[in-house]
Amino acid sequence: MSEDSMRKSEDAFELLPEYDFSKGIRGRFYNPKKVSTSIRLDDDLILFFKKKASEEKIGYQTLINMALREFINQHVR
């Protein structure tokens, strides 16, 4: 099945009225892959990544993550 047809079938999915989630547990199967943290960066770095992210139409935090991962890959062998 192609990715487009899978996406279309997911978009067309609707819950039936008889589904009862009143006893459901929110976040039961949620396992985050990212960790929230606080980091202090220089203004010029943030401005650079935000501008680049805007040009590439992706999040600036995603760009920072990619840059850090690239640095690690180049320095760890």
N, C-alpha and C positions, 0 to 999 in steps of 0.2 A: 504494500500500500504506500503510495507516495505521501510525502510530507504535507503537500497541499490538500490532498483528500482527507488526511487525518485531521488537519486543522479545521477544515470545513465541517467534518462530522462533530468535532468538539464544539465548534461555534453554534451548531444547530441543536445541540443537546439542551433539553429542558427538563427540569424536575417535575415529576407528576405530583399532583396535590396530595396524594395519599402517603407520600414519604414523610416520616415523622423523625425529626432530628431533635426533639425536645430532650431526649436523654443522651444526646451526643456529647462528646468531650472535645472541646475546642483545642486544636493543636496536638492531638494525640499522636499523630504520625508525622508531625513536622519535625524535621531534623536539620537545623540551619547549617549551611556549609561555610558561612562567613561569621566572623566574630566582630562585634561592634567594639570599637576602641577609640580613644582620643589621642590625637597626635598633633604636635605643633609644627607647622611648616611655614617657611618664609612666604610673604605675600607674592613675590614674583613667581614662585613655583606654582602656587594655587592659580594665579592669573594665567600662567602658561598652559597648565593642564585644562582649565576651564575653556580657554580660547580654542585649543586643539580639539577638545571634546565637542565643542559646538560645531566646529568645522567637519568633524567626522560623524556627528550625530550620535554620539554615545556619551555615557556618563563620565564625568571627570574622575570620579573615584575608580571607575573601571579602568581608565587610562593609567592612573597612578598604580593600581594593582598590576596591570600589564607591565609597566616600567620596572617595578620592583621584581616581578617574576623574571623578566629578561635579565636584570642585573644578577640575580641569584644563579640563573642558568649559565651565565658567562663566567661566574667566579667559583662555582662549585663543580668539581669534576670527579 
